[in-house]
Amino acid sequence: MAAEIDLEIEGMTCASCAMRIEKKLNKVPGVQATVNYATEKAHVVLPPDVSIQDAIAVVEATGYQAHAPEPETPRGGDASAEAGEQPADPALAELRQRLVVSTILTIPVVLMAMIPPLQFTYWQWASLTLAAPVVVWGALPFHRAAWVNLKHGAATMDTLISLGVLAAFLWSLYALFLGGAGEPGMTMTFSLVPQHSGDTPEIYLEVASAVTVFIMLGRYLEARAKNRSGEALRALATLGAKEVSVLRDGVEQRVPIEQLVVGDAFVVRPGEKIATDGVVVEGASAVDNSLVTGETVPVEVGVGDEVIGATVNAGGRLVVQATRIGSDTQLARIAQMVERAQSGKAPVQRLADRVSGIFVPIVIGLSLVTLVAWLIVTGDAQMAFTAAVAVLIIACPCALGLATPTALVVGTGRGAQLGILIKGPEILESTRQVDTIVLDKTGTVTTGHMAVTEVHPSGGLSAEDLLRLAGAVEAASEHPIGRAIADHSRSSLGALPGVESFQSFGGRGVEGVVDGRAVVAGRPAWLSAEWAVEEPADLARLRSESEAKGRTVIAVAVDGAAAGLVVVSDTVKPDSAAAIEALRGLGLEPVLLTGDHERVARAVADEVGITEIIADVLPEQKVSAVIDLQTAGRTVAMAGDGVNDAAALAQADLGMAMGTGTDVAIEAADITLVRGDLLAAADAVRLSRRTLGTIKGNLFWAFAYNVAAIPLAMLGLLNPMLAGAAMAFSSVFVVTNSLRLRRFRSLAA
């Protein structure tokens, strides 16, 4: 059986490196690999006959380092983590040191080259003294990477940078030692457009050192931005509690989270984080789920309710029984889904990867063509050299390699913060194309829980008396409608009286004695036929109106006479109507899909603003309903939450599972909406489209930059130093543009 592993890759400096590693891994029979430069990871599917060590060996043979990530112990709760402080990064610190020292040395070199009054006698030798450490030590990472790749018969963006910097430096050495530029009194003038200034060749020490600094600055800003783009995923890893108060043999013990096992009961006091996923076995409270689901309103929980690890107990004391621990918890699964999405590649990125893979040798060829063409046409070696170096430096396609992964990392990370989990980058394309969204009614548009919506007393009883009697007799029932009436009565009136001589008549109603009074509650027709209860005209009218709205009516009789009606229905979620409007605004036509009677479906559809319904559908017919819409030429998204929705979610062009639903539905879907409300569906489409738009914008500017700049460099219209600055800026622009996705806001905010 194939195994999947995520390898951490060290030594990659550009998208070309990622492409080389990916190609080498995929050449191994049975191996499927995707290497992501932005996340510095390789997602590898290994056949049974290929081990993890074999895959690591392939990476190392390509000139890079790889290792399997160490298992993370649950972390969280400390102030530094919650404040968002980043762990020290030795590579970033070393890069910063090289950048600072090189910048200090380069500034006087550039100033002397650009401002003739600063060119004192032998200034050129002072420039050499300052520039040499920058070119040799400051640019060492570029030279080292170029040499490693050369040994493996490959060329990357580091090759272009190293060649450009060394060419400018070596030309300067030639000019100083052999060309006469080292004579006292030698002067230079700076020009945006390179030009030959006379018989004495000019030196390009400012080019060699400034290009090194510019590109190093770009790499540093890029590394910092990539670090920031992964903040959402790191934040997920630090949300969990460190310690937990476990009840063992009736004694409360404070133990590390690692010692918690499934089945343990643990105490959560007000203000504490819930240690892991579980079920409340004692107490009632409000739980703040915002850290995990993005839901800002605390949720009331009591005995029997499920709670999510890493959420915060905002109210009373709870005792929770652990049901999932470690990598099985919802928090861990969220982190895994986000990381998997970030390590993938959108279809639009593959074109950029292919271009990056062949770009470097093409650029080296163009540089040589430029050098030869200038020599043949003008015979001016200095201008030929300047143009050739400018081509090498300006053409580095770093921005191409960063365009997609940075936007993907930021977009999916922001989605995780808002309770939107996008399974893979290919999903982004799907959200752009969908024009229809099929909504399962129960649990998606509605809460999926029956609730009392109306109480109509009769026969001299008050609404409170009717609720107290009906609630008491229904409290002994196991029927969902009976439980809804009992729960509503308790929440409204408090404790209910006991019931005697209770009897349940399957699916029809219940009877019992409450406070010495005979109470019957059930279907109106059953009360009339079996108990000869005569329904007053006013109750008959109210019942007809409620049933016309698709609601369930329970008739109540006390001591043989009609006492009133209790109307129960599956209530619409508070945000459903606003979500339908938002989905329409995104160009999606909503369709309500349900197994309920058309009358019930129409009542819900009218309440939320849906015009198209598909009702009376059996669970196995939901797939057919989606297929019918697709056959009619529509691109279909579907949102659902139940086991019976899983096949339809998989069939849809875009499946969205409500996070409050079953694991089967979540597994079958492309997007999981952890919050469980329909506004999250609109947010998911908006965020996906925004991320895709950012990717395409990044790619456009990256392509346009190279297409426009290379001809200018070949024509000798671009100073190599400015070329280095422009190349570094293009990478920083792409990363910064992607970081704008962090400002995406939910419609529910």
C-alpha positions in Angstrom: 0.0 0.0 0.0 1.3 3.5 -0.9 2.5 5.7 1.9 2.4 9.5 2.0 5.1 11.6 3.6 5.9 15.3 3.8 9.7 15.9 3.6 11.3 19.2 4.7 13.7 20.4 2.1 16.7 22.5 2.8 18.9 24.4 0.3 16.3 25.5 -2.2 16.8 29.1 -3.3 14.3 29.4 -6.1 11.5 27.7 -8.0 14.0 26.1 -10.4 15.4 24.2 -7.4 11.9 22.9 -6.6 11.4 21.8 -10.2 14.7 19.9 -10.2 13.9 18.0 -7.0 10.3 17.3 -8.2 11.6 15.9 -11.5 14.2 13.7 -9.8 11.7 12.2 -7.4 9.1 11.6 -10.0 11.6 9.6 -12.1 11.6 7.0 -9.4 9.1 4.3 -10.5 5.8 4.6 -8.6 6.7 7.8 -6.8 4.5 10.9 -7.1 6.0 14.1 -5.7 5.0 17.7 -5.5 7.7 20.2 -4.2 6.6 23.6 -3.0 9.3 26.3 -2.9 7.3 28.6 -0.6 6.7 26.0 2.1 10.0 24.3 1.5 8.3 20.9 1.6 7.9 17.9 -0.7 4.7 15.9 -0.5 5.7 12.4 -1.7 3.6 9.3 -2.3 5.8 6.3 -2.0 5.0 2.8 -3.4 5.7 -0.2 -1.0 9.1 -0.9 -2.5 10.5 2.7 -2.0 11.3 3.8 1.6 11.5 7.3 3.1 15.3 7.0 3.2 15.3 6.2 -0.6 13.4 9.4 -1.3 15.7 11.4 1.0 18.7 9.9 -0.9 17.2 11.1 -4.2 16.9 14.6 -2.9 20.4 14.6 -1.5 21.8 13.2 -4.8 20.2 16.3 -6.4 22.3 18.6 -4.2 19.8 19.4 -1.4 19.1 18.2 2.1 15.8 16.5 3.2 14.4 15.0 6.3 11.1 13.8 7.6 9.5 16.4 9.9 9.8 15.6 13.6 6.4 14.8 15.3 5.2 17.9 17.1 4.1 17.7 20.7 1.0 19.7 21.5 1.9 23.3 22.4 0.0 26.3 23.4 -0.9 28.6 26.2 2.4 30.5 26.7 2.4 34.2 26.2 5.0 34.3 23.5 3.2 31.9 21.3 -0.1 33.7 21.7 1.5 37.0 21.0 2.6 35.7 17.7 6.4 35.8 18.3 8.4 33.8 15.8 11.0 31.2 16.9 14.5 32.3 16.0 15.5 31.3 12.5 19.3 30.8 12.2 19.2 31.1 8.3 17.3 34.3 8.5 19.7 35.7 11.1 22.7 34.8 9.0 21.1 36.4 5.9 20.4 39.5 7.9 24.0 39.7 9.0 25.3 39.3 5.5 22.9 42.0 4.3 23.8 44.5 7.0 27.6 44.2 6.5 27.3 44.2 2.7 25.1 47.2 2.8 27.5 49.2 5.0 30.4 48.3 2.6 28.4 48.9 -0.6 27.0 52.4 0.1 30.4 54.2 -0.2 31.2 52.2 -3.4 27.9 53.2 -5.1 28.2 56.9 -3.9 31.8 57.2 -5.3 30.8 55.6 -8.6 27.7 57.9 -9.0 29.1 61.3 -7.7 32.3 62.5 -9.5 33.3 65.0 -6.7 33.7 62.0 -4.3 36.2 60.3 -6.7 39.4 61.2 -4.9 42.8 59.9 -6.1 42.9 56.2 -6.1 39.2 56.0 -5.2 38.8 53.0 -7.5 41.2 51.0 -5.3 39.2 52.0 -2.2 36.1 50.8 -4.0 37.8 47.4 -4.8 38.8 47.1 -1.1 35.2 47.6 0.0 33.5 45.7 -2.8 35.7 42.5 -2.6 34.2 41.3 0.7 30.7 41.9 -0.6 31.3 39.9 -3.8 33.2 37.1 -2.1 31.5 36.8 1.3 28.2 38.6 0.9 27.3 36.8 -2.3 28.7 33.4 -1.1 25.3 31.8 -0.8 24.6 32.5 -4.4 28.1 31.3 -5.5 27.8 28.1 -3.3 24.3 27.3 -4.7 25.5 27.9 -8.3 28.5 25.6 -7.8 26.4 22.8 -6.2 24.0 22.9 -9.1 26.8 23.1 -11.6 28.2 19.8 -10.2 24.9 18.2 -10.8 24.7 19.6 -14.4 22.0 22.1 -13.6 21.5 25.9 -13.7 19.2 27.9 -11.4 18.5 31.5 -10.7 21.5 31.5 -8.4 23.6 30.7 -11.5 22.4 33.9 -13.2 23.1 36.0 -10.1 26.5 34.5 -9.5 27.5 34.8 -13.1 26.3 38.4 -13.2 28.1 39.5 -10.0 31.3 37.6 -10.8 31.3 38.9 -14.4 31.0 42.5 -13.2 33.7 42.0 -10.6 36.2 40.2 -12.9 35.7 42.9 -15.6 36.5 45.5 -12.9 39.7 43.5 -12.0 40.7 43.4 -15.6 40.0 47.2 -16.0 42.0 48.0 -12.9 45.0 45.8 -13.4 45.3 45.6 -17.2 43.0 48.2 -18.8 44.3 51.4 -17.2 41.4 52.1 -14.9 43.7 51.8 -11.9 45.7 54.9 -12.9 45.5 58.0 -10.5 43.0 60.6 -11.6 40.6 58.1 -13.3 37.0 59.3 -13.1 33.5 57.9 -14.0 30.0 59.2 -14.5 26.9 57.4 -13.7 24.1 57.0 -16.3 20.8 55.2 -16.3 21.6 54.0 -19.8 25.0 52.3 -20.1 27.4 54.2 -22.4 31.1 53.9 -23.2 33.0 56.9 -21.7 36.3 56.6 -23.6 39.4 54.5 -24.2 39.8 53.6 -20.6 37.3 50.8 -19.6 35.0 51.6 -16.7 34.9 49.5 -13.6 31.6 47.9 -12.4 32.4 47.4 -8.7 29.3 49.3 -7.8 27.3 46.9 -10.0 28.8 43.8 -8.5 28.3 45.0 -4.9 24.9 46.8 -5.4 23.4 43.8 -7.2 24.5 41.5 -4.4 22.8 43.8 -1.8 19.6 44.4 -3.8 19.1 40.7 -4.4 20.1 39.8 -0.8 17.6 42.4 0.4 14.9 40.8 -1.8 15.7 37.4 -0.5 15.6 38.6 3.1 12.3 40.4 2.7 11.0 37.4 0.8 12.0 35.0 3.6 10.4 37.3 6.2 7.2 37.5 4.2 7.1 33.7 3.7 7.5 33.4 7.5 4.6 35.7 8.0 2.5 33.9 5.4 2.6 30.7 7.4 1.5 32.4 10.7 -2.0 30.9 10.5 -0.7 27.4 10.4 1.8 28.0 13.2 -0.9 29.6 15.2 -3.0 26.5 14.9 -0.1 24.4 16.2 0.1 26.6 19.3 -3.6 26.8 20.2 -3.8 23.7 22.3 -3.6 23.5 26.1 -0.3 22.4 27.7 -1.8 20.8 30.9 -5.1 19.3 31.8 -6.9 18.6 35.1 -7.8 14.9 34.9 -10.3 13.2 37.2 -8.9 9.7 38.1 -10.5 7.7 40.9 -12.5 10.8 41.8 -9.3 12.8 42.4 -8.4 15.8 40.2 -4.8 15.7 39.0 -2.9 18.3 36.9 -1.0 16.4 34.2 0.7 17.2 30.9 -1.6 17.0 27.9 0.5 14.1 26.5 -0.8 11.9 29.3 -4.5 12.4 28.5 -6.1 9.3 27.0 -9.5 8.7 25.3 -12.1 8.1 27.9 -10.5 10.3 30.6 -12.8 12.9 32.3 -11.2 16.3 32.8 -12.2 19.5 34.4 -12.4 22.8 32.5 -12.8 25.9 34.7 -14.0 29.3 33.4 -11.4 31.0 31.2 -9.5 27.8 30.6 -8.9 26.1 27.2 -10.7 22.8 26.6 -7.8 20.3 26.4 -9.1 18.1 23.6 -12.3 17.1 21.7 -14.9 15.5 24.0 -18.4 15.3 25.3 -19.7 17.3 28.3 -20.7 14.9 31.1 -21.3 17.5 33.8 -22.0 21.2 34.0 -23.2 23.9 31.6 -21.4 26.9 30.1 -20.8 29.1 27.1 -17.8 28.1 24.9 -15.9 30.5 22.8 -15.1 28.7 19.5 -13.6 31.7 17.7 -10.0 30.5 17.8 -10.9 27.3 15.9 -14.1 28.0 13.9 -14.0 31.8 13.5 -17.4 32.0 15.1 -17.5 35.1 17.2 -20.6 34.3 19.3 -20.1 31.9 22.3 -22.1 28.6 22.0 -24.1 27.3 25.0 -23.2 23.7 25.9 -24.5 21.3 28.4 -24.5 17.6 29.3 -24.3 15.5 26.1 -23.0 18.3 23.9 -19.7 17.9 22.0 -16.9 20.4 22.5 -13.7 21.1 20.4 -10.2 21.1 21.8 -8.4 24.5 22.1 -11.7 26.4 22.4 -12.2 28.5 25.6 -14.7 27.9 28.4 -16.3 31.3 28.8 -18.8 30.4 31.5 -19.2 27.8 34.2 -17.3 24.7 35.3 -17.4 21.8 32.9 -16.4 18.1 33.2 -15.6 16.7 29.7 -14.9 13.1 28.6 -12.2 13.0 26.0 -13.3 11.4 22.7 -10.3 12.3 20.5 -6.7 13.1 21.3 -3.5 14.0 19.5 -3.6 13.9 15.7 -7.3 12.7 15.7 -8.6 16.0 17.2 -10.5 18.5 15.0 -7.7 21.0 15.6 -5.0 18.6 14.4 -7.2 17.6 11.4 -7.6 21.3 10.5 -3.9 21.8 10.6 -3.3 18.7 8.4 -5.8 19.9 5.8 -4.4 23.4 5.7 -0.8 22.1 5.3 -1.8 19.6 2.6 -3.6 22.4 0.7 -0.5 24.7 1.0 1.8 22.0 -0.3 -0.2 21.4 -3.4 -0.1 23.2 -6.7 -2.9 25.0 -8.6 -3.1 24.2 -12.3 -2.1 27.7 -13.1 1.2 27.2 -11.2 2.3 24.3 -13.3 2.8 26.5 -16.3 5.0 28.9 -14.3 7.0 25.9 -13.0 7.6 24.7 -16.5 8.7 28.2 -17.6 11.0 28.5 -14.6 12.5 25.1 -15.3 13.7 26.1 -18.8 14.2 29.8 -18.2 17.7 29.8 -16.8 19.5 28.1 -19.7 17.5 30.3 -22.1 18.6 33.4 -20.3 22.3 32.3 -20.3 21.9 31.7 -24.1 20.4 35.2 -24.6 23.2 36.7 -22.6 25.8 35.1 -24.8 23.9 36.1 -27.9 23.8 39.7 -26.6 27.5 39.7 -25.9 28.4 38.3 -29.4 25.9 40.6 -31.2 27.2 43.8 -29.6 30.8 42.7 -30.3 30.0 42.0 -34.0 27.9 45.1 -34.6 29.8 47.7 -32.6 33.1 46.1 -31.6 32.6 47.8 -28.2 33.6 45.2 -25.6 32.5 47.3 -22.6 29.0 47.9 -24.0 28.7 44.3 -25.0 29.7 43.1 -21.6 27.4 45.6 -19.8 24.4 44.5 -21.9 25.2 40.8 -21.3 25.5 41.3 -17.5 22.2 43.2 -17.5 20.4 40.4 -19.2 21.7 37.9 -16.7 20.6 39.9 -13.7 17.3 41.3 -14.9 16.0 37.9 -16.1 16.0 36.0 -12.8 12.4 34.6 -12.7 12.2 34.5 -8.9 8.8 36.2 -9.0 7.4 33.5 -11.2 8.3 30.8 -8.6 6.7 32.8 -5.8 3.5 34.0 -7.5 1.3 31.0 -6.7 2.7 29.4 -3.5 2.8 32.6 -1.5 -0.8 33.5 -2.4 -1.9 30.0 -1.7 -0.2 29.8 1.7 -1.7 33.2 2.8 -5.1 32.5 1.4 -5.5 29.0 2.9 -4.1 30.2 6.2 -6.6 33.1 6.3 -9.3 30.6 5.5 -8.3 28.4 8.4 -8.6 31.4 10.7 -12.1 32.0 9.5 -13.2 28.4 9.7 -12.8 27.6 6.0 -10.7 24.6 5.1 -9.8 24.3 1.4 -8.5 20.8 0.6 -6.3 21.7 -2.3 -5.2 24.4 -4.7 -7.1 22.9 -7.6 -10.3 23.8 -5.7 -9.7 27.5 -6.4 -10.4 27.0 -10.1 -13.7 25.3 -9.3 -15.0 28.2 -7.3 -14.5 30.5 -10.3 -16.6 28.3 -12.6 -19.6 27.3 -10.5 -23.0 29.0 -11.3 -25.4 26.9 -9.2 -25.2 25.9 -5.5 -27.4 23.0 -4.2 -28.2 23.4 -0.5 -29.3 20.4 1.6 -32.2 21.7 3.8 -31.8 20.0 7.1 -28.6 21.0 8.9 -27.4 23.3 6.2 -30.1 25.9 5.6 -31.9 24.9 8.8 -30.4 24.0 12.2 -31.5 20.4 11.9 -33.0 20.6 15.4 -36.7 20.8 16.1 -37.8 23.8 18.2 -41.0 25.2 19.5 -42.0 28.2 17.4 -45.6 28.9 18.5 -47.8 28.1 21.5 -51.6 28.6 21.2 -53.5 27.9 24.5 -57.3 27.2 24.6 -60.0 26.3 27.1 -59.0 28.9 29.7 -55.4 27.7 30.1 -52.5 30.2 29.9 -49.5 29.6 27.5 -47.3 28.8 30.6 -49.8 26.2 31.9 -50.1 24.6 28.5 -46.3 24.4 28.1 -45.9 23.1 31.7 -48.4 20.2 31.2 -47.3 19.4 27.6 -43.6 19.6 28.5 -44.0 17.4 31.5 -45.7 14.6 29.6 -43.3 14.9 26.6 -40.3 14.8 28.9 -40.7 11.1 29.2 -40.8 10.7 25.4 -37.8 9.8 23.3 -39.2 11.3 20.1 -37.3 14.4 18.7 -40.5 16.5 18.7 -41.3 15.5 22.3 -37.8 16.4 23.4 -38.0 19.8 21.6 -41.2 20.6 23.6 -39.8 19.4 26.9 -36.5 21.4 26.4 -38.4 24.5 25.5 -40.6 24.1 28.5 -37.6 23.7 30.8 -35.8 26.7 29.4 -38.9 28.8 29.7 -40.4 27.7 33.0 -37.6 25.8 34.9 -38.1 22.4 36.5 -41.1 20.4 35.2 -43.5 18.3 37.4 -43.3 14.6 37.2 -45.6 12.4 35.1 -47.5 9.3 36.2 -49.1 6.5 34.1 -47.0 7.5 31.1 -47.7 5.8 27.8 -46.2 6.4 24.3 -48.1 5.5 21.1 -45.4 5.2 18.5 -45.3 8.1 16.1 -48.8 9.3 17.2 -48.5 10.8 20.7 -48.2 10.3 24.4 -50.4 10.4 27.5 -49.9 10.7 31.2 -51.1 12.2 34.5 -49.5 15.5 35.5 -50.5 17.1 38.8 -53.5 14.9 38.9 -54.7 15.9 35.4 -54.9 13.6 32.4 -52.8 15.0 29.6 -52.7 13.8 26.0 -50.4 15.3 23.4 -49.9 14.2 19.8 -51.2 14.4 16.2 -54.5 16.4 16.0 -56.1 13.6 13.9 -55.1 11.0 16.6 -56.6 13.1 19.4 -59.8 13.4 17.4 -60.1 9.8 16.3 -58.8 7.9 19.4 -59.7 10.3 22.2 -62.8 12.0 20.8 -61.3 15.5 21.4 -63.3 18.1 19.6 -61.1 20.8 18.0 -62.4 24.4 18.4 -62.8 26.4 15.3 -60.0 28.9 16.3 -57.5 26.1 16.9 -58.5 24.5 13.6 -57.7 27.7 11.7 -54.4 28.1 13.5 -53.5 24.5 12.8 -54.2 24.9 9.1 -52.1 28.1 8.9 -49.2 26.4 10.6 -49.4 23.3 8.4 -49.5 25.4 5.3 -46.2 26.8 6.4 -44.7 23.3 6.6 -44.6 23.2 10.4 -45.5 20.3 12.7 -48.5 20.8 15.0 -49.0 19.0 18.3 -52.5 19.1 19.8 -52.8 19.0 23.6 -55.9 17.8 25.5 -56.3 18.1 29.3 -59.0 16.1 31.1 -60.5 15.1 27.7 -60.9 18.7 26.4 -58.8 20.6 23.8 -56.2 22.7 25.7 -54.2 24.2 22.8 -51.6 23.7 20.1 -47.8 23.6 20.3 -46.2 24.3 16.9 -42.8 22.8 16.2 -40.4 23.2 13.3 -36.9 22.8 12.2 -35.8 26.4 12.5 -33.9 28.3 9.8 -30.4 29.3 10.7 -30.1 33.0 11.6 -27.7 33.8 8.8 -29.2 31.7 6.0 -31.2 34.4 4.3 -28.2 36.8 4.3 -26.1 33.9 2.9 -28.5 33.2 0.1 -28.4 36.9 -0.9 -24.6 36.9 -0.8 -24.4 33.7 -2.9 -26.6 35.3 -5.5 -24.3 38.3 -5.5 -21.5 36.0 -6.4 -23.4 34.7 -9.4 -24.6 31.4 -7.9 -28.2 30.4 -8.2 -29.3 28.5 -5.0 -31.4 25.3 -5.2 -32.9 23.8 -2.1 -32.7 20.0 -2.0 -34.6 18.0 0.6 -36.3 14.7 1.2 -39.2 16.6 2.9 -42.6 17.2 1.4 -42.7 20.1 -1.1 -44.9 22.1 1.2 -42.3 22.0 3.9 -39.5 22.8 1.4 -41.4 25.7 -0.1 -42.0 27.2 3.4 -38.3 27.2 4.1 -37.3 28.4 0.6 -39.7 31.3 0.9 -38.3 32.3 4.3 -34.7 32.5 3.0 -35.4 33.7 -0.5 -34.8 30.5 -2.7 -37.0 30.1 -5.7 -35.9 26.7 -7.0 -36.5 23.6 -4.9 -36.1 19.9 -5.4 -38.3 18.1 -2.8 -39.4 14.5 -1.9 -35.9 13.2 -2.8 -34.7 10.0 -1.2 -31.1 10.0 0.0 -29.9 7.8 -2.9 -31.6 10.2 -5.3 -29.5 13.3 -4.3 -26.7 12.2 -6.6 -29.2 12.0 -9.5 -30.4 15.5 -8.7 -26.9 16.9 -8.9 -26.2 15.0 -12.2 -29.5 16.3 -13.7 -28.3 19.9 -13.0 -24.9 19.1 -14.5 -26.5 17.5 -17.6 -28.5 20.7 -18.1 -25.1 22.5 -18.5 -24.8 23.9 -15.0 -21.6 23.9 -13.0 -22.7 22.8 -9.5 -21.5 23.4 -6.0 -23.2 21.6 -3.2 -23.4 22.2 0.6 -24.5 19.4 2.9 -23.7 17.9 6.3 -25.0 14.3 6.5 -23.9 10.8 5.6 -26.6 10.8 2.9 -25.0 13.9 1.3 -21.6 12.4 0.9 -22.1 10.9 -2.6 -23.7 14.1 -3.9 -20.9 16.2 -2.4 -18.4 14.0 -4.3 -20.4 14.2 -7.5 -20.7 18.0 -7.4 -18.1 20.1 -9.2 -17.4 21.7 -5.8 -18.5 20.1 -2.5 -18.8 22.0 0.7 -19.3 20.2 3.9 -20.7 21.9 7.0 -18.2 21.4 9.8 -21.1 20.5 12.2 -21.8 17.5 10.0 -20.5 13.9 9.8 -16.9 12.8 9.1 -18.1 11.0 5.9 -19.5 14.3 4.5 -16.4 16.2 5.4 -14.2 13.6 3.8 -16.2 13.7 0.5 -16.2 17.5 0.2 -13.6 19.9 -1.3 -14.2 22.6 1.3 -15.1 22.2 4.9 -17.0 25.0 6.6 -16.0 24.6 10.3 -18.4 27.3 11.4 -21.4 25.4 10.1 -23.3 28.4 8.8 -24.1 29.3 5.2 -22.3 32.7 5.3 -19.2 30.6 5.5 -20.1 29.1 2.1 -20.2 32.6 0.6 -16.9 33.5 2.4 -15.3 30.3 1.0 -16.2 31.2 -2.6 -15.2 34.9 -2.1 -11.8 33.9 -0.5 -11.1 31.2 -3.1 -11.8 33.7 -5.9 -9.8 36.4 -4.3 -6.8 34.0 -3.8 -7.1 32.9 -7.5 -7.2 36.5 -8.6 -4.1 37.3 -6.6 -2.3 34.3 -8.1 -3.2 35.4 -11.6 -2.2 39.0 -10.9 1.1 37.9 -9.5 1.8 35.7 -12.6 0.8 38.5 -14.9 3.2 41.0 -13.4 6.0 38.4 -13.1 5.7 37.5 -16.8 5.2 41.1 -17.9 8.3 42.2 -16.0 10.6 39.6 -17.7 9.0 40.1 -21.1 9.5 43.9 -21.0 12.9 44.0 -19.2 14.9 41.4 -21.2 14.7 43.2 -24.5 15.7 46.5 -22.8 18.7 44.8 -21.3 19.7 43.2 -24.7 19.5 46.6 -26.4 21.8 48.1 -23.9 19.2 50.4 -22.4 19.4 49.0 -18.8 22.1 49.7 -16.2 23.0 46.4 -14.5 22.8 47.9 -11.1 19.2 49.1 -11.7 18.5 45.7 -13.2 19.4 44.1 -9.9 17.2 46.5 -8.0 14.3 45.9 -10.3 14.7 42.1 -10.1 14.7 42.2 -6.3 11.6 44.5 -6.3 9.6 42.1 -8.5 9.9 39.3 -5.9 9.1 41.6 -3.0 6.1 42.9 -4.9 4.7 39.4 -5.5 5.1 38.4 -1.9 3.6 41.7 -0.6 0.7 41.4 -3.0 0.0 38.0 -1.6 0.1 39.2 2.0 -2.9 41.5 1.3 -5.0 38.4 1.5 -4.5 38.5 5.3 -6.9 41.4 5.3 -9.8 39.4 3.9 -12.9 39.8 6.1 -15.8 37.5 6.7 -19.3 38.6 5.8 -20.3 37.5 9.4 -17.9 40.0 10.9 
